[in-house]
Amino acid sequence: MKTDMQVQLCGFQLTNPVIAASGTFGYGVEFEDIVDFRRIGGLVTKGISREPMAGNQAPRLIETAAGMINAIGLQNIGVEKFIADKLPSLRNYPGCAVIVNVFGDAIRDYVAVVTRLNDAEGIAACELNASCPNTKQGGIAFGSDVDMLFDLVSSVKSKSTRPLIVKLSPNVTSIATMAHTAQKAGADAISLVNTFLSLSIDVETRRPRLWNITGGLSGPAIKPIAVRMVWEASRAVTIPIIGLGGIATPEDAVEFLLAGATAVQVGTASYADPRATERIAQGLEQWCARHHFSRVADLTGALDLNLPEPPASGEPAS
Ligand SMILES: Cc1cc2nc3c(=O)[nH]c(=O)nc-3n(C[C@H](O)[C@H](O)[C@H](O)COP(=O)(O)O)c2cc1C
């Protein structure tokens, strides 16, 4: 049986639900000769700001148990150069949704970038980074304060001619509250999670291992927390959710879909295997066929909560 892999996101369709995540897939064009763009649902660019940014000093990336910590500092070429130099090649792959990740120092910067992108062709949606832990700019303040998140999303939404995906920070007490706030402010979809604020110390030197001191943890280490957050968010909103955090196999992607995601993104896995997004998309289709799903969309929120009866009293609970 062939599975229908198409999913409807927010006003546009994906050929399959597997998308390359922001910051781990360059501007997309770097992967043109490595990944078959017809086989992935879409790609999210590196975060784009109003002006070019140099990012943080090295060391900016370290490996850790089952993941990595980065403090790149949102290095990028700025919106004008992105539109002139990178976007034209991405228009060659109409089946692959191009999502531009946007961040700023203040609301007016986010609005300026999104407004500039309104005039550019070949973009399916913008993803607002309301959640980067590595710069003052990257939006973590927006992502952890309900009122600031509301103001950011409603201001950008009022100017955007394209669907708006809001990427939430996991560094919050209640992801359900933040997800609900983003929806109330006009978000067309939400993506979660970004990286977890973390610190790694070199005990020989007693110094932080990253120049920025703290960084963002990603990779398999965060997956169960991310799945839990997607599940909680899915119960708080009616807009589509894009789930991510540690996805490295097709089964990981299935977990996020069952928890309530409509689509998923693959980030850190691209460092170990640059073809990870394509491999996971293909593997997901095979998984669906093996499990007799005629539509991948039927997996969304299909978590079975009909739990077996608890053990009769007297039996050990664990
Ligand atoms: C090196 C690196 C750079 C990143 N840059 C961005 C970025 O510019 N904007 C953004 O929204 N997320 C960024 N992220 C976060 C990822 O898109 C993703 O949310 C996070 O890493 C969790 O997914 P993963 O475990 O699959 O990597 C970055 C992550 C890494 C590892």
Ligand as a Chemical Component Dictionary entry (heavy atoms), coordinates in Angstrom:
data_LIG
# 
_chem_comp.id                   LIG 
_chem_comp.type                 NON-POLYMER 
_chem_comp.pdbx_formal_charge   0 
_chem_comp.three_letter_code    LIG 
# 
loop_
_chem_comp_atom.comp_id 
_chem_comp_atom.atom_id 
_chem_comp_atom.alt_atom_id 
_chem_comp_atom.type_symbol 
_chem_comp_atom.charge 
_chem_comp_atom.model_Cartn_x 
_chem_comp_atom.model_Cartn_y 
_chem_comp_atom.model_Cartn_z 
_chem_comp_atom.pdbx_ordinal 
LIG C1  C1  C 0 24.123 24.990 15.451 1  
LIG C2  C2  C 0 22.673 25.323 15.634 2  
LIG C3  C3  C 0 22.165 26.538 15.172 3  
LIG C4  C4  C 0 20.818 26.846 15.336 4  
LIG N1  N1  N 0 20.327 28.031 14.847 5  
LIG C5  C5  C 0 19.006 28.312 14.953 6  
LIG C6  C6  C 0 18.457 29.516 14.394 7  
LIG O1  O1  O 0 19.151 30.320 13.762 8  
LIG N2  N2  N 0 17.128 29.762 14.588 9  
LIG C7  C7  C 0 16.316 28.884 15.252 10 
LIG O2  O2  O 0 15.111 29.151 15.387 11 
LIG N3  N3  N 0 16.794 27.735 15.757 12 
LIG C8  C8  C 0 18.112 27.435 15.627 13 
LIG N4  N4  N 0 18.604 26.252 16.148 14 
LIG C9  C9  C 0 17.693 25.328 16.860 15 
LIG C10 C10 C 0 17.272 24.156 15.982 16 
LIG O3  O3  O 0 16.552 24.607 14.841 17 
LIG C11 C11 C 0 16.370 23.187 16.790 18 
LIG O4  O4  O 0 15.244 23.892 17.282 19 
LIG C12 C12 C 0 17.085 22.549 17.981 20 
LIG O5  O5  O 0 18.433 22.282 17.688 21 
LIG C13 C13 C 0 16.395 21.260 18.441 22 
LIG O6  O6  O 0 16.298 20.314 17.407 23 
LIG P1  P1  P 0 17.421 19.161 17.153 24 
LIG O7  O7  O 0 17.635 18.470 18.464 25 
LIG O8  O8  O 0 16.858 18.282 16.089 26 
LIG O9  O9  O 0 18.661 19.875 16.722 27 
LIG C14 C14 C 0 19.955 25.925 15.993 28 
LIG C15 C15 C 0 20.471 24.704 16.458 29 
LIG C16 C16 C 0 21.800 24.390 16.284 30 
LIG C17 C17 C 0 22.316 23.051 16.780 31 
# 
loop_
_chem_comp_bond.comp_id 
_chem_comp_bond.atom_id_1 
_chem_comp_bond.atom_id_2 
_chem_comp_bond.value_order 
_chem_comp_bond.pdbx_ordinal 
LIG C1  C2  SING 1  
LIG C2  C3  SING 2  
LIG C2  C16 DOUB 3  
LIG C3  C4  DOUB 4  
LIG C4  N1  SING 5  
LIG C4  C14 SING 6  
LIG N1  C5  DOUB 7  
LIG C5  C6  SING 8  
LIG C5  C8  SING 9  
LIG C6  O1  DOUB 10 
LIG C6  N2  SING 11 
LIG N2  C7  SING 12 
LIG C7  O2  DOUB 13 
LIG C7  N3  SING 14 
LIG N3  C8  DOUB 15 
LIG C8  N4  SING 16 
LIG N4  C9  SING 17 
LIG N4  C14 SING 18 
LIG C9  C10 SING 19 
LIG C10 O3  SING 20 
LIG C10 C11 SING 21 
LIG C11 O4  SING 22 
LIG C11 C12 SING 23 
LIG C12 O5  SING 24 
LIG C12 C13 SING 25 
LIG C13 O6  SING 26 
LIG O6  P1  SING 27 
LIG P1  O7  DOUB 28 
LIG P1  O8  SING 29 
LIG P1  O9  SING 30 
LIG C14 C15 DOUB 31 
LIG C15 C16 SING 32 
LIG C16 C17 SING 33 
# 
